[in-house]
Amino acid sequence: MPTPEGEFVHIREVGPRDGFQNEPEIIPTVDKVRLVEMLARTGLRRLEVTSFVRADVIPQLADGAEVLRRADIPDDVSVTVLIPNERGLENALELRDRFDEVNLFLSASETHNRKNVNRSIEESLVGLERVVTRARGEGLRCEGVISVAFGCPYEGDVPRERVFAIARRLVDAGCEEIAFGDTTGMANPHQVREFFTDAELDVQLTAHFHNTRGQGLANVVAALAAGVRSFESSFGELGGCPVPRGATGNIASEDLVSMLHEMGYETGIDLERLIACAREAQRVMGRPLGSHVLTAGPVDWRR
């Protein structure tokens, strides 16, 4: 891989949404607000704060609107919310002045999509196409998120062309960014490099890796080699997929940033402040988190 020489890599922090929603306990609103405000002052420029999924489906984020309303986030941080459907968008638009981007999701396998949102892929696509049209009309930037893009725990291999066909539908609808999710940690570096090398889409491509089987950062390196310069991650390695069981957390933002900085990439993120966010999340939850840098600290080449 060529030396990056200060090349910039974009990171969207998804912990306040993707991380908190999979926690067994419900985190107090005041703690969520404090953690969001801390993250917004690390140098991150994109921050997924919450979702507008029904409270009975994701009770951990039932206070999402309140968090969005109360959090003091600098103007130079682009705030993202996750939107599941048209009703979710309607609810979110009541706080339109509090966010800038929407993430819209579906799965690349029929079985996972049914288990996750109780719809076929086609039903999800038709609904999301309507949501994108409305969201773009409101001046919102849209990201399409395709889950289980690298493999499904129920169906196994997911044909690459199916994933790309879904992505093209979302781009045609108006999405300016497509994120490919390794939702249950099934990807490997060889597969990832081939996948993104073949992904001929004229929009921003983002990789969203989980560390379920310990290959998350290796997959980042493979994606970098294929030209990807946008990633999603979660501080403290929080999160995972609620369907199925055992799909543990996202790659830790501080592990990702630490590695990128050591490799010579720029992120604009203050690593020490990011580690402090993970440390505070660990205190709030009262248990050790999975981040390696949180435990070992960043590399100090002066020693």
BELFENJO-V891673 format. One line per field, one symbol per residue. phi: phi as a letter, one per 40 degrees, with the letter a starting at -180 (. if undefined). psi: psi as a letter, one per 40 degrees, with the letter a starting at -180 (. if undefined). burial: I if it has 16 or more other ideal C-beta (glycine too) atoms within 10 Angstrom, else O. Layout:
phi = ???
psi = ???
burial = ???
//
This chain:
phi = .cccfgccbcbbcbdcbccccbcccccddcccccccccccbchdbbaccabbcdcccbccbccdccccccccbdccbccbbcbcaccccdccccbdcbabbbbbbabcbcccccccbfbcccccccccdcccdcccccgccbbcbbcfcbibccbgcbddccccccccdcccchccabbbcccbgbcbdcccccdcccccbcacbbbbbbbdbgbdcccccccdcchcbabbabcggchhbcbccgccccccdccccdccccchcbbgbccccccccccccccccgacbcccccccgccbccc
psi = hihdfeihhhhhhedecdddeeidihhidddddddddddefeeiehhhdaifihdedgddfdfdddddddhhhidehhhiihhdadddddddeefdeeidiihhiiieidddddddefiidddddddddddddddddeeihhhhhhifeeihedebhhhddddddddddddddeheihhhhgdffeiidddddddddegghfihhihgiifdfeeddddddddddeehfhiiihiefiaahehaiegaiiihddddddddddeeiieehhddddddddddddddefiiiehdddddiihhee.
burial = OOOOOOOOIIIIIIIIIIIIIIOOOOIOOOIIIOIIOIIIOIIIIIIIIIIIIOOOOIOIIIIIIOIIOOIOIOOOIIIIIIIIIOOIIOIIIOIOOIIIIIIIIIIIIIOIIIOIIOIOIOOIIOIIIOIIOIIIOOOIIIIIIIIIIIIIIOOOOIOIOOIIOIIOIIIOIIIOIIIIIIIIIIIOIOIIIOIIOOIOOOOIIIIIIIIIOOIIIIIIOIIIOIOIIIIIIIIIIIIIIOIOOOIIIIIIIIIIIIIIIOOOIOIOIOIOOIIIIIIIIIOIIOOOIIIOIIOOOIOOOOO
//
